[in-house]
Amino acid sequence: METALVAFLAPFLGYLLKGAQGAAEEAGRRAGGEAWNLARDVWQRLGSRVEAKEGARESAADLAASPDDPRARGALELQLEKILRDDAGLAGELAALLEDARRRGLAGDVVFHGPVRADRGTDLSCLGWPQ
């Protein structure tokens, strides 16, 4: 799931990290419309956890500065893996948001490893959620 999160957030991360409403909001809207709104929703759930962890915060800043750098993407993926490993509820919420993005054509095919499989419907039974 981390790969899908990073791929989805990378184009918006510079705006999301700015946090200032006015200019960042307008620039984000221009950059992606509906996708911006979804990226903002994802970041509302994830951002505070990224900000609280030094390595994750630094990795997010690196990716915001170079959104196409595969090393920056990999570094943030690793940090997100650590964050989500400790919060199954958050992982489930983000999986659902990304699946919604895929269905609406706002993100490419999203394939998660392990029991959460967005490519075949979201199976969240591992989190105690009904199928």
PyRosetta script that sets phi, psi and omega in degrees:
from pyrosetta import init, pose_from_sequence

init()
pose = pose_from_sequence("METALVAFLAPFLGYLLKGAQGAAEEAGRRAGGEAWNLARDVWQRLGSRVEAKEGARESAADLAASPDDPRARGALELQLEKILRDDAGLAGELAALLEDARRRGLAGDVVFHGPVRADRGTDLSCLGWPQ")
pose.set_psi(1, -30.4)
pose.set_omega(1, -177.1)
pose.set_phi(2, -60.6)
pose.set_psi(2, -39.5)
pose.set_omega(2, 179.3)
pose.set_phi(3, -61.8)
pose.set_psi(3, -43.6)
pose.set_omega(3, 179.6)
pose.set_phi(4, -65.5)
pose.set_psi(4, -41.2)
pose.set_omega(4, 178.3)
pose.set_phi(5, -61.1)
pose.set_psi(5, -47.1)
pose.set_omega(5, -178.0)
pose.set_phi(6, -65.3)
pose.set_psi(6, -43.0)
pose.set_omega(6, 179.7)
pose.set_phi(7, -62.0)
pose.set_psi(7, -39.6)
pose.set_omega(7, -179.8)
pose.set_phi(8, -71.9)
pose.set_psi(8, -43.6)
pose.set_omega(8, -174.5)
pose.set_phi(9, -80.0)
pose.set_psi(9, -25.9)
pose.set_omega(9, -172.0)
pose.set_phi(10, -49.8)
pose.set_psi(10, -46.2)
pose.set_omega(10, -178.2)
pose.set_phi(11, -67.4)
pose.set_psi(11, -20.1)
pose.set_omega(11, -175.5)
pose.set_phi(12, -104.5)
pose.set_psi(12, -10.6)
pose.set_omega(12, -170.0)
pose.set_phi(13, -59.0)
pose.set_psi(13, -39.4)
pose.set_omega(13, 178.4)
pose.set_phi(14, -57.8)
pose.set_psi(14, -40.5)
pose.set_omega(14, 178.9)
pose.set_phi(15, -73.5)
pose.set_psi(15, -40.9)
pose.set_omega(15, -178.3)
pose.set_phi(16, -64.8)
pose.set_psi(16, -37.4)
pose.set_omega(16, -178.8)
pose.set_phi(17, -72.6)
pose.set_psi(17, -26.3)
pose.set_omega(17, 178.9)
pose.set_phi(18, -63.6)
pose.set_psi(18, -38.3)
pose.set_omega(18, 175.3)
pose.set_phi(19, 70.8)
pose.set_psi(19, -18.8)
pose.set_omega(19, 179.2)
pose.set_phi(20, -68.9)
pose.set_psi(20, 133.4)
pose.set_omega(20, -175.2)
pose.set_phi(21, -65.4)
pose.set_psi(21, -64.2)
pose.set_omega(21, -170.7)
pose.set_phi(22, -46.2)
pose.set_psi(22, -81.8)
pose.set_omega(22, -173.6)
pose.set_phi(23, -64.6)
pose.set_psi(23, -43.2)
pose.set_omega(23, -178.8)
pose.set_phi(24, -63.9)
pose.set_psi(24, -41.4)
pose.set_omega(24, 180.0)
pose.set_phi(25, -62.7)
pose.set_psi(25, -47.3)
pose.set_omega(25, -179.4)
pose.set_phi(26, -64.9)
pose.set_psi(26, -43.9)
pose.set_omega(26, 179.2)
pose.set_phi(27, -63.6)
pose.set_psi(27, -40.9)
pose.set_omega(27, 178.5)
pose.set_phi(28, -63.4)
pose.set_psi(28, -42.3)
pose.set_omega(28, 178.2)
pose.set_phi(29, -60.8)
pose.set_psi(29, -44.8)
pose.set_omega(29, 179.3)
pose.set_phi(30, -63.6)
pose.set_psi(30, -34.7)
pose.set_omega(30, -176.9)
pose.set_phi(31, -73.4)
pose.set_psi(31, -25.3)
pose.set_omega(31, -174.1)
pose.set_phi(32, -158.4)
pose.set_psi(32, -2.0)
pose.set_omega(32, 177.8)
pose.set_phi(33, 53.8)
pose.set_psi(33, -114.3)
pose.set_omega(33, -178.5)
pose.set_phi(34, -60.6)
pose.set_psi(34, -39.6)
pose.set_omega(34, -179.9)
pose.set_phi(35, -62.7)
pose.set_psi(35, -36.8)
pose.set_omega(35, 177.0)
pose.set_phi(36, -60.8)
pose.set_psi(36, -45.1)
pose.set_omega(36, -179.7)
pose.set_phi(37, -60.9)
pose.set_psi(37, -40.8)
pose.set_omega(37, 178.9)
pose.set_phi(38, -69.3)
pose.set_psi(38, -40.8)
pose.set_omega(38, 177.7)
pose.set_phi(39, -61.1)
pose.set_psi(39, -40.4)
pose.set_omega(39, 178.3)
pose.set_phi(40, -63.6)
pose.set_psi(40, -39.8)
pose.set_omega(40, 177.3)
pose.set_phi(41, -63.5)
pose.set_psi(41, -43.5)
pose.set_omega(41, 177.7)
pose.set_phi(42, -61.2)
pose.set_psi(42, -45.3)
pose.set_omega(42, -177.1)
pose.set_phi(43, -67.6)
pose.set_psi(43, -31.8)
pose.set_omega(43, 177.0)
pose.set_phi(44, -61.0)
pose.set_psi(44, -34.6)
pose.set_omega(44, 179.8)
pose.set_phi(45, -82.2)
pose.set_psi(45, -32.7)
pose.set_omega(45, -170.4)
pose.set_phi(46, -102.7)
pose.set_psi(46, -30.9)
pose.set_omega(46, -170.3)
pose.set_phi(47, -55.9)
pose.set_psi(47, -42.9)
pose.set_omega(47, -177.6)
pose.set_phi(48, -65.2)
pose.set_psi(48, -33.2)
pose.set_omega(48, 178.2)
pose.set_phi(49, -71.8)
pose.set_psi(49, -36.6)
pose.set_omega(49, 176.5)
pose.set_phi(50, -66.6)
pose.set_psi(50, -45.3)
pose.set_omega(50, -179.4)
pose.set_phi(51, -63.3)
pose.set_psi(51, -30.7)
pose.set_omega(51, -177.0)
pose.set_phi(52, -77.2)
pose.set_psi(52, -13.5)
pose.set_omega(52, -175.2)
pose.set_phi(53, -115.8)
pose.set_psi(53, 115.3)
pose.set_omega(53, -173.2)
pose.set_phi(54, -53.2)
pose.set_psi(54, -47.7)
pose.set_omega(54, -179.1)
pose.set_phi(55, -63.0)
pose.set_psi(55, -40.0)
pose.set_omega(55, 179.0)
pose.set_phi(56, -68.1)
pose.set_psi(56, -42.2)
pose.set_omega(56, 179.2)
pose.set_phi(57, -60.7)
pose.set_psi(57, -45.1)
pose.set_omega(57, 179.6)
pose.set_phi(58, -66.1)
pose.set_psi(58, -41.3)
pose.set_omega(58, 179.0)
pose.set_phi(59, -64.1)
pose.set_psi(59, -40.2)
pose.set_omega(59, 178.0)
pose.set_phi(60, -64.2)
pose.set_psi(60, -41.5)
pose.set_omega(60, 178.6)
pose.set_phi(61, -64.7)
pose.set_psi(61, -40.5)
pose.set_omega(61, 177.9)
pose.set_phi(62, -62.4)
pose.set_psi(62, -42.7)
pose.set_omega(62, -179.8)
pose.set_phi(63, -69.3)
pose.set_psi(63, -36.7)
pose.set_omega(63, 177.2)
pose.set_phi(64, -61.4)
pose.set_psi(64, -36.6)
pose.set_omega(64, -179.9)
pose.set_phi(65, -75.2)
pose.set_psi(65, -30.2)
pose.set_omega(65, -177.8)
pose.set_phi(66, -139.3)
pose.set_psi(66, 74.8)
pose.set_omega(66, -172.8)
pose.set_phi(67, -62.2)
pose.set_psi(67, -18.3)
pose.set_omega(67, -179.8)
pose.set_phi(68, -100.7)
pose.set_psi(68, 2.1)
pose.set_omega(68, -178.0)
pose.set_phi(69, -77.0)
pose.set_psi(69, 115.0)
pose.set_omega(69, -178.2)
pose.set_phi(70, -62.9)
pose.set_psi(70, -28.4)
pose.set_omega(70, 178.1)
pose.set_phi(71, -70.1)
pose.set_psi(71, -39.8)
pose.set_omega(71, 177.8)
pose.set_phi(72, -66.1)
pose.set_psi(72, -39.4)
pose.set_omega(72, 177.1)
pose.set_phi(73, -62.4)
pose.set_psi(73, -46.1)
pose.set_omega(73, 180.0)
pose.set_phi(74, -62.6)
pose.set_psi(74, -38.4)
pose.set_omega(74, 179.6)
pose.set_phi(75, -64.5)
pose.set_psi(75, -42.9)
pose.set_omega(75, 179.1)
pose.set_phi(76, -70.4)
pose.set_psi(76, -36.1)
pose.set_omega(76, 176.1)
pose.set_phi(77, -57.3)
pose.set_psi(77, -45.1)
pose.set_omega(77, 179.2)
pose.set_phi(78, -61.8)
pose.set_psi(78, -43.3)
pose.set_omega(78, 179.7)
pose.set_phi(79, -64.9)
pose.set_psi(79, -40.6)
pose.set_omega(79, 178.7)
pose.set_phi(80, -67.1)
pose.set_psi(80, -36.6)
pose.set_omega(80, 176.4)
pose.set_phi(81, -57.7)
pose.set_psi(81, -44.0)
pose.set_omega(81, 179.2)
pose.set_phi(82, -64.4)
pose.set_psi(82, -42.4)
pose.set_omega(82, -179.3)
pose.set_phi(83, -64.8)
pose.set_psi(83, -46.7)
pose.set_omega(83, -174.6)
pose.set_phi(84, -75.5)
pose.set_psi(84, -26.1)
pose.set_omega(84, 177.2)
pose.set_phi(85, -60.3)
pose.set_psi(85, -32.0)
pose.set_omega(85, -177.5)
pose.set_phi(86, -92.6)
pose.set_psi(86, -1.4)
pose.set_omega(86, -176.9)
pose.set_phi(87, -142.5)
pose.set_psi(87, 84.2)
pose.set_omega(87, -177.5)
pose.set_phi(88, -63.6)
pose.set_psi(88, -33.1)
pose.set_omega(88, 178.6)
pose.set_phi(89, -63.1)
pose.set_psi(89, -45.6)
pose.set_omega(89, 177.7)
pose.set_phi(90, -64.0)
pose.set_psi(90, -41.7)
pose.set_omega(90, 178.4)
pose.set_phi(91, -58.6)
pose.set_psi(91, -41.8)
pose.set_omega(91, 178.7)
pose.set_phi(92, -65.4)
pose.set_psi(92, -43.1)
pose.set_omega(92, 178.2)
pose.set_phi(93, -60.7)
pose.set_psi(93, -45.9)
pose.set_omega(93, -178.2)
pose.set_phi(94, -67.6)
pose.set_psi(94, -37.3)
pose.set_omega(94, 177.0)
pose.set_phi(95, -60.8)
pose.set_psi(95, -42.3)
pose.set_omega(95, 179.4)
pose.set_phi(96, -65.7)
pose.set_psi(96, -41.5)
pose.set_omega(96, 178.3)
pose.set_phi(97, -63.9)
pose.set_psi(97, -42.6)
pose.set_omega(97, 179.5)
pose.set_phi(98, -67.9)
pose.set_psi(98, -37.0)
pose.set_omega(98, 176.5)
pose.set_phi(99, -64.6)
pose.set_psi(99, -40.8)
pose.set_omega(99, 176.5)
pose.set_phi(100, -60.9)
pose.set_psi(100, -42.3)
pose.set_omega(100, 178.4)
pose.set_phi(101, -61.5)
pose.set_psi(101, -41.9)
pose.set_omega(101, 179.1)
pose.set_phi(102, -64.4)
pose.set_psi(102, -45.7)
pose.set_omega(102, -179.9)
pose.set_phi(103, -61.4)
pose.set_psi(103, -35.3)
pose.set_omega(103, -178.1)
pose.set_phi(104, -86.5)
pose.set_psi(104, 1.0)
pose.set_omega(104, 178.6)
pose.set_phi(105, 76.8)
pose.set_psi(105, 19.3)
pose.set_omega(105, -178.9)
pose.set_phi(106, -93.7)
pose.set_psi(106, -9.3)
pose.set_omega(106, 179.1)
pose.set_phi(107, -146.7)
pose.set_psi(107, 156.6)
pose.set_omega(107, 177.8)
pose.set_phi(108, -71.4)
pose.set_psi(108, -175.3)
pose.set_omega(108, 177.2)
pose.set_phi(109, -58.0)
pose.set_psi(109, 132.6)
pose.set_omega(109, -177.2)
pose.set_phi(110, -113.6)
pose.set_psi(110, 119.2)
pose.set_omega(110, 179.5)
pose.set_phi(111, -122.0)
pose.set_psi(111, 123.2)
pose.set_omega(111, 179.8)
pose.set_phi(112, -101.6)
pose.set_psi(112, 150.5)
pose.set_omega(112, 176.7)
pose.set_phi(113, -94.6)
pose.set_psi(113, 148.2)
pose.set_omega(113, -179.5)
pose.set_phi(114, 89.7)
pose.set_psi(114, -157.5)
pose.set_omega(114, -171.4)
pose.set_phi(115, -74.3)
pose.set_psi(115, -12.7)
pose.set_omega(115, 177.8)
pose.set_phi(116, -94.4)
pose.set_psi(116, 108.5)
pose.set_omega(116, -174.7)
pose.set_phi(117, -122.1)
pose.set_psi(117, 99.3)
pose.set_omega(117, -179.3)
pose.set_phi(118, -76.5)
pose.set_psi(118, -17.2)
pose.set_omega(118, -179.5)
pose.set_phi(119, -76.1)
pose.set_psi(119, -13.4)
pose.set_omega(119, -179.9)
pose.set_phi(120, -128.1)
pose.set_psi(120, 25.5)
pose.set_omega(120, -172.3)
pose.set_phi(121, 96.1)
pose.set_psi(121, 152.9)
pose.set_omega(121, -176.0)
pose.set_phi(122, -86.7)
pose.set_psi(122, 111.9)
pose.set_omega(122, 178.2)
pose.set_phi(123, -97.5)
pose.set_psi(123, 100.5)
pose.set_omega(123, -177.8)
pose.set_phi(124, -106.0)
pose.set_psi(124, 20.1)
pose.set_omega(124, -179.1)
pose.set_phi(125, -62.0)
pose.set_psi(125, -27.7)
pose.set_omega(125, 178.9)
pose.set_phi(126, -65.4)
pose.set_psi(126, -18.5)
pose.set_omega(126, -179.9)
pose.set_phi(127, -100.1)
pose.set_psi(127, 6.8)
pose.set_omega(127, -179.6)
pose.set_phi(128, 83.5)
pose.set_psi(128, 12.4)
pose.set_omega(128, 180.0)
pose.set_phi(129, -93.7)
pose.set_psi(129, 144.8)
pose.set_omega(129, 177.0)
pose.set_phi(130, -68.8)
pose.set_psi(130, 154.5)
pose.set_omega(130, 178.9)
pose.set_phi(131, -87.4)
pose.dump_pdb("model.pdb")
